[in-house]
Amino acid sequence: MGKSLKPRWAQGDVTLGAWCMIPEPLTAEALGRAGFDWVLVDMQHGCMDYETALNMIRAIDLTPALPVVRVPWNDPGIIGRVLDAGALGVVIPMIQTAADAQRAVDACLYPPKGRRSFGPVRVGMRDGPGYFLEANERVAVIPMIETPEALASVEEIAAVPGVDALFVGPFDLSIALGLPPGDNDGKPAFDEAILRVAAAARAAKIATAVLSNAKVAPLRIEQGFQMISTTTDINALSMAARGDLEAVRAAGKKGS
């Protein structure tokens, strides 16, 4: 079988990734060459349109990393397009119920497991005529759990055939719980939500995923998460630039 995150999750591996908010293929390629297992193109809150996302997937394909896309919504049109472009995982936001999750599965998988339309133009060039036969086994379907409704239905969502991982959106989930956006570990409501999602995934024998950072990621690994982002392109760029600037300014003051 061609590249896929699913066999790694099945054998218990933790996969680490980077998050692209900047609409730039060169940035995506740089992250892919940095050693991450996957690189995600964020079409929900990132600044890229479809054509740019397509070129970012192509850039990631030049690296060992696997391309993943967060689509703007649970819409079969855009889901089908990013898969035809070459995405090997689709993160679908604002899933509320098992019926929502089923619609996401239907959009991601070819019949008889789903209802994805056939037309793998770009991904067919990348993977050849065998892509169709392997696609359902390679593409990871990843609904996001980030609302009270989703949390209340998380066990049913996890049990939908074809769902491969549950993705915790800590910012929206925190807001839904009456907390400030971010990682609110130590707050009972947030901790209970994290544990409930992880337990639902374990019971369904699927993976758990999360948006994270280098500081919090070790805790997420301890909690059993197998798909963890450790940085975003815009944060990495801003922090590196700020660090270099502060270092030069500090050195200049010592020399004056």
N, C-alpha and C positions, 0 to 999 in steps of 0.2 A: 504494500500500500504506500502511496505517496505521503508527503508530509502532513502531519496532523497533531494537534495537541491531545486528542482523546486517548491514544494508547499510553501516553505518558501519565495522564491522570489515572488511568485504569491500574497502572502499576505503582501508584502512590507517589509519583514525582511532584515536586513543587516547581512550577514554571514562573519565572520572573519576567516582567515586561516593562515597557516604557510607553508613555501616553503622548500622542501628538495633538496639540492644539493649533500649532502654526501651520498654515497652508503652504508647505514647501517640501517637495520630494527629496531635496538634498538633506534636509533635516531628518526626514524619516530614514533615509539610507544611512546617515551617520549613526543614528540610534541602533539600527539593525546591525551595523558593524561593531557596535560597542560590546556585543556579547549577550544581549537579551534573548530570551527564548521567543518572545513575541513582541510586536510593536503594534499599538492600536491607533487607528485613525479615527478621531472623534468628530463625526458629522453632526452630533447633537449640539454640543457647546463649542466645538472648535470653529475655526474661521474658513473652512474649506467647502467648496462646492463639489459636485459630483466629478467633474473633469479633473480637478486637482486631486481628489481622493483616488481616482483611478491611477493617476501618475504616481501618487505616493505608494500605492500598492505595488506598482511596477518597480519602484525604487527599493522597497523592502524585499521584493523577490530577488534582488541582486545580492542579498545578504543571507546568512544562515537563519535569521529570525523569520517567524511566521506572521503573515499579515492578518490582523483582526480589525473589524470596523464596528464602531458604535453608530448605529443608524439614528436618524432624528426621531423616529416613531415606529410603532408596530404596524408598518405599512408594507404589504407584499411587493409593491412596485419598487421601492428603494432597496428593500432587502434583496430582491432578485437581481437588481443591477449591481450591487456591491459583490454579490456572489459570482455573477458573470464576469466581474472585473478581476476576481481572483481571491477574495477574502476567504480565509479558512476558518473563521469564527465570526459570529455576529452577536454583538451585545445589543439587546433590545430594551429600551427604557420604558418605565412607567407601566410595567405589567401588573395587573391588579388581581387577576383571577386565573384559575386553571383554563378557562375558555380563552382568555387572552394568550396564555402560553401555548395553547393548541394552535391558535392562529399563527403564532410565530413559527412553530414547528412546520406547519403547512407551507409557510412561505419559504422556508429554508431547505426543505427536503423534496426530492422528486417522488412522484407516485411509485409504489403504492403507499409509502410512508408519509407523503405530504402532497402538496399541490403546486410545487415550484414548476414554472414554465420552462421548457427546454430552449436554450439558446446561448450556450456558453462560448460566446465569440472570443473574448480575450483570454479567459481562463482555458479555453480549448486549445489556443495556440501555445499556452504555457505548458499544459499537462498532456496534450494529445487526445486522441479519440477515447482513451481509456478513462478520461475524467468522469464521464457520465456513470460508469459502472462503479466508481469508487466514491463519488461525491457524498452520498448519504453517510458513509462511514467516516469521511474525513472532516466534513463541516461540523463545527461545534455550535450548538444552539444555546444561547446564554441569556435568559431573561433576567432583568434587574429586579431586585426586591428593595423598594425604597419608599413605600407608602404603608399606612396602617392597614389598608385593604389587602395589599400583597402579603404583609406579615401575618394577617389573620388567615390567609389562604396558602401559606408557604408550603405546607405539607402536600396539599393537592397540586400545587404548581410543580413541585419537585417530582411528583409521581407521574406527570404527563409523559408518555412515551416519546422519546426524541429529544427531550431536554437533557443537556449534557452538563450544565453547571448553573448554579444560582449566583448571581453577581450582586453583592451588597453595595448599594450606593450610599456611603456614609453621610454625605452632605444632606441629600433630600430626606434620608431616613431620620437623621437627627432633627431636622426641621419638623418632620411629621410627628416626632416624639416630644416636641416642645423644647428642643435644645438648640443651641447655636449650631450653624453648619460646621461640620468637621468631624474629627475623631473624638468621641466623647467617652472613651474608655474610663471606667471608674464610676460613671453614672449608671445606676441600676437599670433604668429603662433601656439604655443603649446596650449595656452588657447582656441583658436578657434577650434583646433582639438579635444580637450577633450569635449567641448560643442557640437560639431557636432556629435560625437559618442554617447554621452548621449542622445541627441535629437532623433537620429535615433532609439536607443533602446526603448525610451519611445513611439515613434510613432508606433513601432511594438509590443509594450506591452511585451517586454522581458527585462532581467536584463543587467546591465553593470558591468564588472569585471575589476580588475586592479592589477598589481604587485605594492606594496607600502611598507610603513614602518610606524613605530609608530608616526613619526613626521608629515607625510603627510596624513595619513589615515583619521584624522578628517575632512580635507578639502574634501577628496573624498566622505565621507559620506554626507557632505553638497551638493555635486554635484550630488548625487543620485545613487552612486555606491552601489551595493548590494553584491558583492563578492570581498573582499579586503584582500590581504595578508598583515600582519603586521610585519613579520620577515622572515628571512631565517635561516636555521640551522647553516650554516657556519658563518654568521654574529653574531648570538646570541652567539655561542660558543666563537668566537674571542673577542667580546666585553666583555663578562662576564669574560673570562680569563684575558684580559688586565686590566679590572677594579680591579679584585682581586690582580693582581700582583702590580699595582700601589698603591693600598691601603696598602699592606704589606710593600712595599718599603718606602712609606711615614711614616708609623708607625715606621719602623726601624730607619729612620733618626731622628725622634723625640726622640727616646730612646737612641741614641748614644751620 
